Amino acid sequence: MNVQWLYFHPVRTKMQNDARKVAVLATGGTIAGTAARAGDNIGYTAAQLGVQALVEAVPALREVALITEQVAQLDSKDMEFSIWAALAARVAHHLADDGVAGIVITHGTDTLEETAYLLQRLLAPAKPVVLAAAMRPATALLRDGPQNLLDAVTLAREPGARGVMAVLAGTVHSAWDVRKVHSYRVDAFGSGEAGPVARFEEGWVRRLRGWPAGEAIGLAVLDQPWPWVEIVTSHAAARGEVVRAMVAAGVKGIVLAGTGNGSVHHALEAALIEAQHAGVAVLRSTRCLDGPVQMKRGDELPSAGTLTPVQARIELMLQLMRA
Ligand code: ASP
């Protein structure tokens, strides 16, 4: 076979060929942010433009049947449980529509990985649910939002695609692995050791591995109140008082971001074991950027496996809600 052929796609037939709709659900973030000066990449206000303005900034989307909906309008650093619940319900609503090929969620980058993990665990969708974000506001000279949004809509219509993913800087990350790894760079996300699911090249998806899969917990779990779960980090000269104060204040779960293989300063460990004995659920993750927490004989605090601390927190909340 002529390998060159694999990389030749007749000029853009893709957008016209699919009559199915894509639901674009907007929640705010830098992708909808504006600054007073075009050169200002950090002194901007997130969540200013509505979903219609985001879509209109991408001429190629005029060829796509879109359903647009403004689910929220916030800087994602301020994400709240109520918005997660509303978003999950709207995603489930559109997933159930046979005329919808997939869903795009515009979102801030700060908590994108949390929303992605939560939606994958709740819904494990059989269609693509794609988070699109930006590291530069819509007013920037070199804005990344419109391309990321176009790629997200393309992925939402990709035949056979499924699961919750994020697209930024031409890279597709699975909800299981996505994490923000840079505070400023446009290519700010990674997939850790697992690597990306796919890459975009000239508007086409080059797949590198399987789509995100798993079993859905279902939305009924959200009928329960969200339990209070905190993350504590182990470090030099760590102290147990912070854990004891949280237990006294009624915390329901604690995720440890441990050192190395989930190891923990002895003073903090004593307090965490006390908390566990008092009925607080504890999960042990690592502050390392990659790698699992492997259990060994005698460990009292259960491992969070390969989950990052923020994923482990969502997992622990869901476990407590299911109990
Ligand atoms: N603070 C913004 C947010 O998370 C950052 C961004 O979107 O890049 O909404």
Boltz pocket constraint, residues with backbone or C-beta under 6 A from the ligand:
constraints:
  - pocket:
      binder: B
      contacts: [[A, 28], [A, 29], [A, 30], [A, 31], [A, 46], [A, 74], [A, 75], [A, 76], [A, 77], [A, 107], [A, 108], [A, 109], [A, 110], [A, 111], [A, 133], [A, 134], [A, 135], [A, 136]]
      max_distance: 6.0
